[in-house]
Amino acid sequence: MQKREEQKYVIKVFEAQWDEHHDSSVKPFFEQLKRETSEIEGQNLKYRKRRMGHDALYKYRVFQTAEGLKVNVTEKDSGVGRRKKIAYFACHGRKGALCAINDISRTKLKNMLSNLTSYDGLFFGACDFVDTDTAKYFLHNSPHLKWIAGYGSWIPWLEGTVNDLLFFRLLLSGSFSRPNVNGKWDPILRPEDAARQLYHKYTMADDLRFSLYYRVKNGIGSTLHEWQAQFNEFVSKLPPNI
């Protein structure tokens, strides 16, 4: 059985300029996430033994064109061992494209990634880009990818960024907890487990229509669709007039 101690990650953050009038960036948020996960390993010996190995390596790159993004996405990462690599794209989006100085179509992005074997999953912190059709497009054309996550509609910047960070916090840490207060780990072994927990921990994940699409035996599953089905089943079982 796979254990949490075996899960180590490289998170590569690719960010485009959000606004020519402001200096908004996800970089300080991820720097804080790095500090938070490093602190988990730095607790007393009891907790360090329990939580060892859940740190992540981070790389931050800026892009503005398809050519610049390709250089960053395809660069080789030395010293990462067997860590699973996640690409996180922070930029504006629209249906079928990421927005930068020159928009990058999903076809161009697919062509950058289709021959790479190093990425385990893709996370798009962008509006309107990841719907069911786009998720299938990437997963069907990039057989090495195991999952893709993001939003199929417009999202507010801060709430969306918080959602993304909490996903990574759950994935890396297993739960939201304080030392000596709640030492129990939630059974989060896979990215889809983190996404499922997110709907419980951060209710806006449902409002934002966040979804992680992942491979299942007979196709592609969606954590949002699963969550909605569970909620509808719960409501259907309620007594009338409640």
C-alpha positions in Angstrom: 0.0 0.0 0.0 1.3 3.4 -0.9 2.3 5.6 2.1 2.4 9.3 2.5 6.1 9.2 3.2 6.5 8.2 -0.5 4.8 11.3 -1.8 7.2 14.1 -2.7 6.6 16.9 -5.2 8.2 19.5 -7.3 5.8 22.4 -7.9 6.7 24.6 -10.8 4.9 27.9 -10.9 4.6 29.7 -14.3 3.1 33.2 -14.0 2.2 35.8 -16.6 1.6 39.5 -15.8 -1.9 40.0 -14.5 -2.3 43.7 -14.9 -0.1 46.4 -16.5 -1.1 48.8 -13.7 -0.4 46.5 -10.7 2.3 44.1 -9.5 0.0 41.3 -8.4 1.7 38.0 -8.1 1.2 34.5 -6.6 4.9 34.3 -5.8 4.7 35.5 -2.1 1.8 33.1 -1.5 3.8 30.2 -2.6 6.8 31.4 -0.6 4.6 31.3 2.5 3.3 27.9 1.5 6.9 26.7 1.4 7.6 28.1 4.8 4.4 26.5 6.2 5.4 23.0 4.9 9.0 23.5 6.0 7.8 24.3 9.5 5.9 21.0 9.6 9.1 19.2 9.2 10.8 21.4 11.8 8.5 20.6 14.7 9.7 18.4 17.6 11.1 15.0 17.0 7.7 13.3 17.5 6.0 15.3 14.7 9.1 15.3 12.5 9.1 11.6 12.3 5.4 11.5 11.5 5.5 14.2 8.8 9.0 13.8 7.3 9.1 13.8 3.5 6.2 16.0 2.7 8.1 19.1 1.8 8.1 20.3 -1.8 10.6 21.8 -4.1 9.5 25.0 -5.7 10.5 26.7 -8.9 9.1 30.1 -10.1 9.2 31.3 -13.7 7.7 34.2 -15.5 6.4 34.0 -19.1 4.7 36.3 -21.6 4.7 34.3 -24.8 4.3 30.8 -26.0 8.0 30.6 -26.8 9.0 31.8 -23.3 6.6 29.4 -21.7 8.0 26.5 -23.7 11.5 27.2 -22.6 10.4 27.2 -19.0 8.1 24.2 -19.2 10.6 22.0 -21.0 13.7 22.9 -18.9 15.3 20.0 -17.1 15.1 19.9 -13.4 18.2 18.3 -11.7 18.3 17.0 -8.2 14.6 16.2 -7.9 15.0 12.4 -7.8 11.7 10.5 -8.1 9.6 13.5 -7.0 6.3 14.0 -8.9 6.3 17.3 -10.8 3.3 19.6 -10.9 2.9 22.5 -13.3 0.9 25.5 -11.9 -0.1 28.2 -14.4 -1.0 31.5 -12.9 -2.5 33.9 -15.5 -5.7 35.2 -17.0 -7.6 32.7 -19.1 -10.4 32.4 -21.6 -12.1 29.4 -23.2 -9.4 27.6 -25.2 -6.5 29.8 -24.3 -4.2 31.2 -21.6 -3.8 35.0 -21.7 -0.4 36.7 -21.8 1.2 39.4 -24.1 0.3 36.9 -26.8 -2.5 34.4 -26.0 -1.4 30.8 -25.9 -4.0 28.4 -27.3 -4.6 25.0 -25.7 -3.3 23.4 -28.9 0.0 25.2 -28.5 0.2 24.2 -24.8 -0.7 20.6 -25.6 2.1 20.5 -28.2 4.6 21.7 -25.5 3.5 19.0 -23.1 2.5 16.0 -25.2 6.0 14.6 -25.4 7.1 15.3 -21.9 7.0 12.5 -19.4 8.1 14.4 -16.3 4.8 16.1 -15.3 2.3 14.2 -13.1 -0.4 16.9 -13.3 -1.3 20.4 -14.5 -3.1 23.0 -12.3 -4.5 26.1 -14.1 -5.1 29.1 -11.8 -6.9 30.8 -14.7 -10.5 31.7 -15.5 -12.6 29.9 -18.0 -9.9 27.5 -19.2 -10.4 24.1 -17.7 -13.8 22.5 -18.5 -14.6 18.9 -19.2 -13.7 19.2 -22.9 -10.3 20.8 -22.3 -9.5 18.2 -19.5 -10.2 15.4 -21.9 -8.3 17.1 -24.6 -5.1 17.2 -22.5 -5.5 13.8 -20.9 -6.2 12.0 -24.2 -3.3 13.7 -26.0 -0.8 13.5 -23.2 -0.9 9.9 -21.9 1.8 10.6 -19.2 -0.4 13.1 -17.4 -2.5 11.7 -14.6 -4.7 14.8 -13.8 -5.6 18.3 -14.7 -7.3 20.9 -12.4 -8.8 24.3 -12.7 -11.9 26.4 -13.4 -14.4 26.5 -16.3 -15.8 29.9 -15.4 -14.7 33.4 -14.2 -13.2 33.4 -10.7 -12.1 36.3 -8.5 -8.4 36.5 -8.1 -7.9 36.3 -4.4 -10.6 33.7 -3.7 -9.2 31.5 -6.5 -5.6 31.9 -5.3 -6.7 30.9 -1.8 -8.4 27.9 -3.2 -5.3 26.8 -5.1 -3.0 27.3 -2.1 -5.3 25.3 0.1 -5.3 22.5 -2.4 -1.5 22.3 -2.3 -1.6 22.6 1.5 -3.8 19.6 1.7 -1.8 17.7 -0.8 1.5 18.3 1.0 0.3 18.1 4.6 -2.7 15.8 4.6 -4.8 18.0 6.8 -5.2 21.5 8.4 -3.8 20.9 11.8 -1.8 22.4 14.7 1.0 20.4 16.4 -0.2 18.8 19.7 -3.8 19.7 18.9 -4.8 17.6 15.9 -2.2 15.1 15.0 -4.5 12.9 13.0 -3.8 12.7 9.3 -6.5 12.6 6.7 -5.9 9.8 4.2 -4.7 12.0 1.4 -2.5 10.0 -0.9 -3.4 11.4 -4.3 -4.3 14.8 -5.8 -7.9 13.8 -6.3 -8.1 13.1 -2.5 -6.9 16.6 -1.8 -9.5 18.1 -4.1 -12.3 16.1 -2.5 -11.3 17.3 0.9 -11.2 20.8 -0.3 -14.9 21.0 -0.9 -15.4 20.2 2.8 -12.6 22.5 4.1 -13.2 25.5 1.8 -16.8 25.8 0.8 -16.0 28.3 -1.9 -14.4 25.6 -3.9 -17.9 24.5 -4.9 -19.0 28.1 -5.6 -15.9 28.6 -7.8 -16.7 25.4 -9.7 -13.2 24.1 -9.1 -12.6 20.6 -10.4 -9.8 18.1 -10.7 -10.1 15.7 -13.6 -8.2 12.4 -13.3 -8.0 9.1 -15.0 -10.3 6.3 -13.9 -10.7 2.8 -15.2 -13.3 3.6 -17.9 -12.5 7.2 -18.7 -12.0 10.5 -16.8 -13.5 11.4 -13.4 -14.2 14.8 -12.0 -14.1 15.7 -8.3 -16.7 18.4 -8.9 -19.1 16.1 -10.6 -18.7 13.6 -7.8 -19.2 16.3 -5.1 -22.4 17.5 -6.9 -23.8 13.9 -7.2 -23.2 13.3 -3.5 -24.9 16.6 -2.5 -27.9 15.9 -4.7 -28.2 12.4 -3.3 -28.1 13.9 0.2 -30.8 16.4 -0.6 -33.0 13.7 -2.2 -33.0 11.8 1.1 -34.1 14.7 3.2 -37.7 14.6 4.5 -40.1 16.8 2.7 -40.7 20.4 3.9 -37.3 20.8 5.4 
